[in-house]
């Protein structure tokens, strides 16, 4: 006959392991939903760029932001169809990073791969159709692993003058649903 304390210990360890695995799977989604809500003003600013002011030592909207970078973010929502993301060229370091609903960075385009005229990325979920014109206008078509996520552009802008140049470039960029055309 088994002793009751052995069953209790085994049950407790099994429950702890199950809770740990569940937490590790769910936590990234909780974290990303909170970030998307904060960046999109609780869903009021989806599929549109939001440009952060110049970073200082007190800025904390993005974890440990660099004061040398100009940040732009777009919470995208693909539930009504694909989204067009355009980025302007930059003569220094820059990147466009796409993050899924589980915090995974699934696509990055940086200044080394960026065409000199800038780039248009069409973002869609698998199964969302594109016209031939939309496909032809895109530098790249990217399949998102989730219907919602975050697009983040970072540009090296270490001085007030370079930050002003970044401002001029980023106001020309788009993050918008193709259905809005």
MODAUR-V991929 format. One line per field, one symbol per residue. phi: phi as a letter, one per 20 degrees, with the letter a starting at -180 (. if undefined). A space follows every 50 residues. Layout:
phi: ???
//
This chain:
phi: .fegffffffffffffffffffffeeggfffffffffffdllnfcdlbfd dffgfcfefbfdglfefedddccbeecefdpfceddcefbfbfbbdcdce fdmfedbbcdffdfffenbddedbegneecfffffffefbddeefbfcac dcdccfbfcgffffffgffffeecbbfffef
//
